[in-house]
Amino acid sequence: MNAPSFETPRLRLRPFREDDAVALHRILTQPDMLKFFPRPGGPLLERVEKLVRNQIEQWDTMGYAWWAVELKSTGDLAGWNGLQYLPETRETEVGYLIDRPLWGQGLTTEAARVALRYGFSDLRLPEIIALAHPQNLASRRVMEKLGMKWCGLAEYFGMEMARYILDSASVRAGGAPGNGSAVSARAS
Ligand SMILES: CC(C)(COP(=O)(O)OP(=O)(O)OC[C@H]1O[C@@H](n2cnc3c(N)ncnc32)[C@H](O)[C@@H]1OP(=O)(O)O)[C@@H](O)C(=O)NCCC(=O)NCCS
């Protein structure tokens, strides 16, 4: 399928392209970037190329995947944000990562609101989960700002993770994810 693109006040969410791999590799190999991931070491470029190809393919096989997130002000790749199907639990997870100099500016929350809105409004998913290493407080804070509800620790990817959930009924009731200033517009 043709993956849709979206814009927020500061960001463009667009499908990954194979030539994003080099910029994404630079982002992923910064100190502490993957500190809370199952494989915390910076990946080799070949692994990042494979990740990018997988994301491109998943739009076709699943109808959703991560978007490449670009800063509108520069056009530079800033990270990823979007939805991922977890076959083992048959859940859909919202996931995100952003270039280190951009941390703490609300950009991830701004982009993740688009992902949640897409999941509930376009894909009609009944619920979306989010997972973080329990000590990844910045990620957990994003989940809270999105209106997701903490539902305890659970094992995923061979690790104990903090699990959050948002269901479509809560979104319909107006709690999330539309609150805040990140009004998204479909760009294509
Ligand atoms: C997690 C991550 C995506 C957050 O991105 P971000 O753009 O900085 O997120 P936002 O600015 O939208 O929100 C971050 C919130 O966490 C808070 N925060 C940051 N560090 C924190 C800490 N150590 N303890 C508590 N809160 C913290 C910020 O103050 C902010 O909350 P606020 O708006 O109430 O002040 C970013 O840190 C990142 O890419 N980390 C590496 C990859 C990663 O861990 N991804 C998530 C995997 S689950």
The ligand as an SDF file (V2000), in Angstrom:
LIG
                    3D

 48 50  0  0  0  0  0  0  0  0999 V2000
   12.1230    8.4400   24.8970 C   0  0  0  0  0  0  0  0  0  0  0  0
   12.2760    9.5400   23.8330 C   0  0  0  0  0  0  0  0  0  0  0  0
   11.7090    9.0150   22.5030 C   0  0  0  0  0  0  0  0  0  0  0  0
   11.4940   10.7710   24.2920 C   0  0  0  0  0  0  0  0  0  0  0  0
   11.5430   11.7290   23.2540 O   0  0  0  0  0  0  0  0  0  0  0  0
   11.3010   13.2880   23.5270 P   0  0  0  0  0  0  0  0  0  0  0  0
   11.0810   13.9130   22.2010 O   0  0  0  0  0  0  0  0  0  0  0  0
   12.3590   13.8340   24.3980 O   0  0  0  0  0  0  0  0  0  0  0  0
    9.9060   13.2280   24.3260 O   0  0  0  0  0  0  0  0  0  0  0  0
    9.0130   14.4620   24.7660 P   0  0  0  0  0  0  0  0  0  0  0  0
    9.8290   15.7070   24.7750 O   0  0  0  0  0  0  0  0  0  0  0  0
    7.7710   14.4320   23.9440 O   0  0  0  0  0  0  0  0  0  0  0  0
    8.6180   14.0600   26.2680 O   0  0  0  0  0  0  0  0  0  0  0  0
    9.6280   13.6270   27.1770 C   0  0  0  0  0  0  0  0  0  0  0  0
    9.1110   13.8030   28.5940 C   0  0  0  0  0  0  0  0  0  0  0  0
    9.9320   13.0220   29.4680 O   0  0  0  0  0  0  0  0  0  0  0  0
   10.4410   13.8540   30.4800 C   0  0  0  0  0  0  0  0  0  0  0  0
   11.7250   13.2940   30.8880 N   0  0  0  0  0  0  0  0  0  0  0  0
   12.8820   13.2500   30.2060 C   0  0  0  0  0  0  0  0  0  0  0  0
   13.8280   12.6180   30.9180 N   0  0  0  0  0  0  0  0  0  0  0  0
   13.2240   12.2240   32.0700 C   0  0  0  0  0  0  0  0  0  0  0  0
   13.6690   11.5360   33.2300 C   0  0  0  0  0  0  0  0  0  0  0  0
   14.9240   11.0910   33.3300 N   0  0  0  0  0  0  0  0  0  0  0  0
   12.7890   11.3310   34.2310 N   0  0  0  0  0  0  0  0  0  0  0  0
   11.5040   11.7570   34.1370 C   0  0  0  0  0  0  0  0  0  0  0  0
   11.0190   12.4270   33.0620 N   0  0  0  0  0  0  0  0  0  0  0  0
   11.8850   12.6620   32.0460 C   0  0  0  0  0  0  0  0  0  0  0  0
   10.5440   15.2200   29.8370 C   0  0  0  0  0  0  0  0  0  0  0  0
   10.6450   16.2390   30.8090 O   0  0  0  0  0  0  0  0  0  0  0  0
    9.2210   15.2460   29.0790 C   0  0  0  0  0  0  0  0  0  0  0  0
    8.1150   15.4230   29.9350 O   0  0  0  0  0  0  0  0  0  0  0  0
    7.4090   16.8920   30.1270 P   0  0  0  0  0  0  0  0  0  0  0  0
    6.9620   17.3270   28.7650 O   0  0  0  0  0  0  0  0  0  0  0  0
    6.3060   16.6430   31.0900 O   0  0  0  0  0  0  0  0  0  0  0  0
    8.4840   17.8080   30.6690 O   0  0  0  0  0  0  0  0  0  0  0  0
   13.7690    9.9450   23.6200 C   0  0  0  0  0  0  0  0  0  0  0  0
   14.3350   10.2040   24.8700 O   0  0  0  0  0  0  0  0  0  0  0  0
   14.5700    8.8530   22.9210 C   0  0  0  0  0  0  0  0  0  0  0  0
   14.6200    8.7870   21.6950 O   0  0  0  0  0  0  0  0  0  0  0  0
   15.2250    7.9790   23.7020 N   0  0  0  0  0  0  0  0  0  0  0  0
   16.0310    6.8930   23.1370 C   0  0  0  0  0  0  0  0  0  0  0  0
   15.1700    5.8570   22.4380 C   0  0  0  0  0  0  0  0  0  0  0  0
   14.0880    5.3020   23.3500 C   0  0  0  0  0  0  0  0  0  0  0  0
   14.3310    5.0210   24.5220 O   0  0  0  0  0  0  0  0  0  0  0  0
   12.8880    5.1370   22.7760 N   0  0  0  0  0  0  0  0  0  0  0  0
   11.7370    4.6290   23.5160 C   0  0  0  0  0  0  0  0  0  0  0  0
   11.7970    3.1580   23.5850 C   0  0  0  0  0  0  0  0  0  0  0  0
   10.4740    2.5340   24.6270 S   0  0  0  0  0  0  0  0  0  0  0  0
  1  2  1  0
  2  3  1  0
  2  4  1  0
  2 36  1  0
  4  5  1  0
  5  6  1  0
  6  7  2  0
  6  8  1  0
  6  9  1  0
  9 10  1  0
 10 11  2  0
 10 12  1  0
 10 13  1  0
 13 14  1  0
 14 15  1  0
 15 16  1  0
 15 30  1  0
 16 17  1  0
 17 18  1  0
 17 28  1  0
 18 19  1  0
 18 27  1  0
 19 20  2  0
 20 21  1  0
 21 22  1  0
 21 27  2  0
 22 23  1  0
 22 24  2  0
 24 25  1  0
 25 26  2  0
 26 27  1  0
 28 29  1  0
 28 30  1  0
 30 31  1  0
 31 32  1  0
 32 33  2  0
 32 34  1  0
 32 35  1  0
 36 37  1  0
 36 38  1  0
 38 39  2  0
 38 40  1  0
 40 41  1  0
 41 42  1  0
 42 43  1  0
 43 44  2  0
 43 45  1  0
 45 46  1  0
 46 47  1  0
 47 48  1  0
M  END
$$$$
